Amino acid sequence: MLQVVRQEDGFDLPRLDQEDGTSYGWFDRWQVGTTPDGKLLTDFADWEARDLYDMIQKDYKARQIENVLTLPVMSAEYTITPVKGDSGESEWLNNYWNTDPLQGGCRTSLSQIIGLCTSAFFYKRSYFEKVWTKGVGDFAGKIVYNDVAFRPQTTCRIMREPRTGRYAGFEQEAYYLGPEISQPKHWPIQIPPNRAFVYTHGTRRDPLNGVSDMEVAFWAWKTKQKILLLWFQFLQSVALPRITVKAQDVETARGVAREISRMKGSGVLPVAVPNGPQSVGIDLLDASGKGAEQFKEVIAWLDGCATQSILAGFLDLTSQAASGKGSYALSNDASDFFLQSLEAKTRELEDQIRLSLFAPLIYHNFGPNAAVPKLQFEPLNDIDKETAVKLLEAGMAAPPGGPVPVSFIAGLAEQVSEYLGLDGAQMKEDFTKSLEAAAEAARQQAANVPGGQDVAGVAGAVQAAQEAVVRRQLADKARGPVNNAPNGKPIRRAPQPKKRANAPQSA
C-alpha cells in the first residue's frame, strides 16, 4: 500500500515553488537593459539583427547560406498528430489550422508561421503577437487566434525576470509614420507572455539568448569587407596607366612628366630639347594583375569558413570545380549529413510550437487536462525515406495477420504516401481496411482446415522465403556462374559468349 511522504514524518522534502538560481551567465549582463518601469530585463539583440539583415541583403554567400538553411524546412510536409489521451483535440486543431480566415481560421497560416520561425536560424529569435478572439462558424463558443502576427526582429527585445531569467514576453519599439496614428499608452510596447510567442533557435547551446547559425558567416563578411577594400584599391592603382619618362637629366624628365600629367585625355605633347637632339623615352609601367590572386584566395577561404560552419561545405564545390580543384565525390555524404542537422532544427521547432502555440489554444478550449497534439515534420533526408519504403515492402510481404501489426504497416503507408504527394490519411485508411480484410479471409480459411492457423502462417513465411530465393537466383544468374576457390570463397566468373555453329575452330 502506497503512503504519502510527509515532512512531519522526518523526511527532508525539497521546498515547493522555490527557485534560487539564475539563467544569466557572466557574459550576459553586459548586453542587458531594463524596461521603463525597471521591473524586467531586456537585451539588445535588435542591433545585432540589424547587422545580420544588412549582411543578408548584400552578401552573395550569406544569401546562399540563408536559402540552404531555410528552404528545406519550409518545403517539408508536416502533420498534426494526436498523443495519448486524445479525445478529439487533434482533429479540432487540424480543422482550425486548415480553415480559411474568412471562415474563422487564423489570418497567418501555420505554414507561414513555420517559414517566419526559420528566420530565427540567423536572427536567433522570431517574435509573434498572439491576437485572441471569439470563434465563429465551426469554432463558435471557443477562444481562438484571430492572428499570430509577426513582429520584426530589428524592433523587438525579449523580456525576462531579473533574478531567474524566466521568460516574460517581449517589448517592441514600433515605428509610426505620422501623428494620425494613435500612440500606445506605454512605450516601448510590451507584449505579455500569454499573448506572445517567441521562437528561440539553438536552445541546446544557449537557452537564454539563442544561437545564430550565421555568426561565423557574419565575422567572415565583416572581414571580407576589409579585404575587398584593399583589393579594389589595388585594382584602381593597376587600372590607371603609369608612365615612365627617361631622359639624360632629371630636370628634363620632370618637365616632360609635368606636361604629360596636365593632359586629361589624348593629346600631343611637344618636347623641347635646348641642348640639341637628345632621346627622351616615354613608356608605360606594366603592373597589371600582379598580386590579385592573393586577394581571391583570402576571400575564397572566408567563404569556406562561412559554409563549413553550418556543415554546408558542399556549397563551395561549384566554385572549386571551376578552377580545377575540389571534387563532387563527397557531395552526397556531405549533403545528407547537413540534412540530418536540419532535422535536429525541426525537432526544436516542433517542440516550441507545440508548447507555446498549440498548448494555450488547446487548454483554453478543452481544459488543463487536455492532450496537446504534436507537430511532426517529414524526414528531410532521403535515406530515411528509403528506409521507410523498404520497411513497407517487407511488411506487405508478411502473411496477413502475421507478426507485423496492421497499424504499423498502415502508418508506414501513410508516411510513404506523403513522400509521393498522395493523401496520407486516405492511404492509411485504405491500407487498414485492405489488410484487415486479408487477415479475416486468412482466418476463415484457416478455420476450415485442421491446424490451419499454423499452416497459414507458415505458408505465408514459406512463400516470402521462396520469393526471396527466386530473386537471389535471378540476380546470381545475371551476374554469371560461380566457381569455388581453394579457400572456400566463391569466385564470380563472367558469362562467356556463345560460339557460333559455323565459327572457325582454332588449332
N, C-alpha and C positions, 0 to 999 in steps of 0.2 A: 504494500500500500504506500503510495507516494505521500510525502509530507512536505509542507511549506517550510522553507528555510527562513527563520526569523532572526533578527538581530538580538532580540532579548534572550534567545537561547544560547548566546555565546558565539555565534558565527560573525566573522568580520566581513560584513557585506560592504560592497562599494557604495559610495554616496550617489544618490539618484539626482539626475538633472544637474550635474556639476561638471564644468569644463574649465580646466586651469591653464592648459597650454594655448599656443597661438600658431597660426599657419604662416605668419610672417617670418622671413629669414633675415639674416644680417644685411643682405643686399637688396631688400625690398623697400626699406624705409625711405631711401633717398628719392624714389620716384612717387612717393605718396603725398597726396594733399588731403584736404578736408572739405566737406560740404559747407555751404554758407552758415548753417546753424552749428557746425562743429561737432555734430553727433556721429557722423560716419566718415570713413576714409575713402578716398578715390585714388586712382592712378593717372598717369599722364600718357597712357598708351595711344591717345588720339594723335599726338605729334609723330610717333613712330609710324602710325598708319598713313599719315600724310606723306612721309618719305617713301614708304613702300608703294603708295599709289603713284607717285611720281616715277619711280623706277619701272613699274609695270607698264606705264604709258609710253615710256621712251626706249626701253632696252629690249632688243630682239630676243636675247637669251632669257630674260625674265618672263617675257610673254610666252615663250615656248614652254618654260617650266610651269607657268600658271595653267596652260592648256593641258599639259600631260598630267597634272595633279588633279584637276577638277573634272575634265570631260568624261573619263571612265566612270566616275562615281555618278555623275549626272545622267549618263546614258544607261546605267544599270537598272534592271527591273527590281521592284521591291513589293513586298506583300505585308499586310497587317494580319498577324497570326494570333490565334487565341492561346491562352495559358490555362493552367489547371484551375478549375473552378469557374470557368467562363460560363455565363448564363445568358448570353446574347450581347455582351459588351463588344466583342469583336465584330459581329455583324453590324451593330449600330454604328461603330466607329468607321467601318468601311463605307457604309452608306453615307455618313456625314461627309467624309473627305471626297467622295465621288459625286456629291450633289452640286449642281450649279449654284453659284452665289445668288442668282435671282430666285432660286427655289429654297433658300435657307442655308446654303453651304457657306464655307469660308471664302472671303474675297481672294485671299492668297492661297493657291492650291498647295498641296503637300509637296508636289514636285518642285514648285518654285521655292518653297521654304528650304528644301534639301539643297537646291542649287545655290541659294543665298548663304546657307551654312558652310558650303565649301569655300567661301571667301575667307573663312577663318583659318584655312590652311596656310595662308600667308599673312593675314591681319591678326592672327591669334584668337580673335573673338568675333562673333557676329551677334548683333543686337536686334531684338524684336519686341514690339509692344503688343501685348495681347488685349484686344478690344472685345469685351464681353457684351452679349446682347441676349434678349429673349428669343428663343427659337420660334420659327414659323414653319408652316407646311408640315412635313413629316416630323419636325422637331418641336412642335408646339408643346408648351409646358416644360421645356428643357432650357438650360442655360448653355449657350454655345459661343464659339468665337465668331464675332462679326468679321474680324480681320486679325491676322498675325502680321502686323505692319513692320517692315524692315526699317531700321534706323542706321544711317551711315556710321562706319567705324571712326571716321575722322571727326565726328561731333560728340561721341559718346565716351563715358568713363564708367567703369563698374564701381559699385559701392559695396563696402564691406564694414562689418563691425570692427571697431578699433582694437579690441583686445584679442578676440579669437580669429578674426579674419573671415567670419562667416558671410556668405553671400547675402546682400541686402538690396538687390535691384541694380539699377544704373541711372545715371544722370546724363542729360543731353544739353549741349549748348546749341540750340537750334538757331538757324539763321532766318530772319524775317526780311521780306523785301520792301516793306513800307509801313507807314503809320496806319493804313487802313486795316491791317491785320491786328487783331487784339493781342496784347501781350499777356503771357501767363502770369499767374499770381506769384509764383516762385521762379527764381532764376538762379542757376540753371534748372531746367525741367527735371523733376525726379520721378522715376517710374518705380513703384514699389515692387517687391518680389512676386506678389500674387498677380501682377499684370505684366511681368517682364519675363522674357525668355532670352537667356544669353548662352549661346553655344561656345564653349571654350575648347580649343583644339590643343591636343598634346598634354592632357591632364596626367598622363602616366609619368611625365618628366617634371612638369611644373603645374600642379593642380591649382595654384593661386593665380598665376598670370597667364598660363597657356604658353604655347610654343609656336613660333612661325617656322614653316619649312623653308622660308626664303631668307633666313638670317645670314647664311653663308653667301647666298646669291646677292644679298644687299651689300655685304662687305666687298664682294668681287666687283659689283657695279660701281661703288664709290672709288675703288682703286683703279678701275678701268677708266674712269673719267680723267684721272691724272695722267695715265699712260696715253690716252687719246690726245690730251692737250699737248704733251711733248711730241707725239707723233705728228700732229698737224703743224706744229711749229717747224718741225724738221722738214715736212713736205713743202711748207711755204718757202723755206730757205733754199731748197734744192730746185723748186719750180721756177723761181725768178732767176734770170741769167746773171752770171757772174763773169765780169770781163777783166782780163789782164792786159795791161799796156806795157810793152817792152821798148825801152829807148836807151841811148847811150848814157844819158844822165838822168838824175832823179827829177830835176825841175821840168824837163821836157815831158817826162812820163806823167807827172802830176798835172801839167797843163792840159795834156790830151785827155786825161781821166776826167778833169773838171768839165771839159766840153762834152764828153760822152754822157756824163751824169745829167747834164742840162737837157738832153734830148729825151722827151717823153715817149716818143714812138719812133717810127722810122724817120730818117733824115740823112743829110750829108754833113760830114764832119771835115772842115778844112783844117789841115795840119801844116803850119809854117815852120820851116827849119831854117833859122837865121844863119847858121854856120855852114851852109852847103848841104848837099844831099846826104841825109842820114836815114837809116832804116828805122822805122817805127812799127813794131808788131802789135796787132790788136787781136787777141784770141779769147775764146770762151773757156771758162774753167768748168770742166765736167765733174760734177759732184752728185749726179742723179742716181738715186736708188741705193746708195751705199749705206748700210745700217738699217734699212727698213725691215728686214726680216726679223731683227731682234724685237721690234715693237709687235709684230704679228705673233711671234711665239709667246710673248708675255700675255697678250690678250687671249690667245687660244688656251693658255694654261689657266687663266682666271675663269674662262667659260667652262673648262673642265672641272674646276673646283665647284662651280655652282651646280652643275648637273650631277656630279658624283655625290654631292652632299645629300641628295634625295634618292640615291640609288638609281638614277636615270642616266647613267653614262652612255647608254645606247643612243642617246640623242646626238652625241658627237661623232657617231660612226660615219655619217654622210660627209661631214666636213673633212674628216681624216681620210676617207676613201678617195676624195677628190685630189688630195695631194700624194696619193700612193701609199699612205700609212693606214694602219688600222685594219680590222677585219670584221666581217659580219658573222664569223663563226660563233661568237658568244652572244649575239644579239638576242636569240631566242631565250637562252637561260637568263640573261640579264633582265629582259622584259618580263619574264614570268616571276622572277623574284621581286621586281618592282610592283607588279600587280598584287602579289601577296602582301606587300607592305601597305598598299592601298586598302586591302580588305581589312587590315587592322584599324585603319581610319574609319571605315564604315561601321565596324563594331562599336567604336566610341560614339559615332554619330547616332547609331541605333539606340544606345543606352540613354543618351542625353535627351533625345527627342521623346522617348518613352517616359522618362522621369519628369521632364519639365513641360511637355506639350500634351501628351496623351493622358497622363495621370490626373492632372487637375480637371480635365474635361470629363473623365470617367467618374471621379469621386464626386463632382458637383451633381451629377445626374443619376448615379447608381449607388451612392453611399460610400462610406470609408472602407467597407469590406469588399468592394467590388474587385474583380480581376481585371488588371490593366493589360490590354493586348500588347504584343511586341511588334516592332518594326524590323523586318528582315530583308536584307538585300541579297540578290542572287550572287553566286561566286563570280568574281571578276576574272579569275584565272581559268583558261581553257583546260588545264589539267584537271581541275575539279569537275568540270563539265563532262570530260571524257570518262572520268571515274563513275559519275552518276549514270551515264549511258551504259557502261559495261555492267554495272550492278543491275540495271533494269533488264538487260538481256539475260543475265544469269537468273534473275528472279522469275522471268517469264518462262524460262526453260524448266523450272522446277515443277513437280507434279501438282495438280490442283488440290488445295487443302493440305499441301505438304508442309515442310518445316518453315518456309518463308511466309510470314503473315501477309494477309491481303492488304492491310493498312500500309505496310512498308512498301509493297510494290506500287500501290496507288499513289503514295506520297512521292516516290521516285518518278512515276509517270507525270505527276503534276509539275515537278521541277524540270524534267526534260522537255515537257511541252512548252513551258515558259521560255526555255532557251531557244526553241524553234519558232517562237512568236505565236503559239497557239493559246487557247483559253485553258489555263492550267486547272482551274476549278472544275470545268466541264469534263476535261480529260480524266481527272481524278475520280469523279462520279461514275463516268463510263467504265473505267478500269475496275472500280469496285464492284459494279453490277456484273460485269462480264466474268470476273474472277470468282465471285460468289456463285454465279450460275454454274460455272465449270466445276467448282468444288462440290456443289449439290448434286450435279449429274454423276460425278465420280463416286460420291457416297451411295447414291441409289444403285449404281451398277455394282458396287462392291457388296451391297446388302443382299443381292440375289445370288452371290457366289460364296460358297464356304471359304472362309479365310480371305474374303475378297478385299477387305480393307488393307491387309498387309500386302496382298498381291498388287493392289492398285498403286500403293506407294512404291513398292519395289519395281513394278513395271515402269513407272514414271522415271525413276532413277536409272534403270537399265537403259531406257530409251535415250535419256540425256547422255549417258556414257557412250552408247553406240554412236550417237551423232558426233560426239567429240572424237571418237576413234576414226570415224569416216573422214572427218575434216582433217585429222592428222595424216591419214593415209594419202588423201589427195594432195596435201602440202608436201609430203615426202616424195610422192610421185613426180610432182612438178620440179622438185629440186634434184631428182636423179637417184640412181641406186646407191647403196651403202656397202662398203667393204669394211671388214673389221681389221684393225691394226693389231700388231703383236701385243701391244699393251692393253688391248680390250676396248679401246675407244673407237667409235665409228669414224670412218673416213668417207666423206661425201665425194662421190665421183660424178662428174658432169656427164649427162647422157651423150652417147656417141651418135654421130649422124648415120642414118641408114645407107647401106651400099645399094647402088642401083644394080638391076639384074644384068645389064649389058656393060657394066663398068669394066674396064680392063684390069686384069689381075696382075699384081706385081710378082716378080720372080721370087 
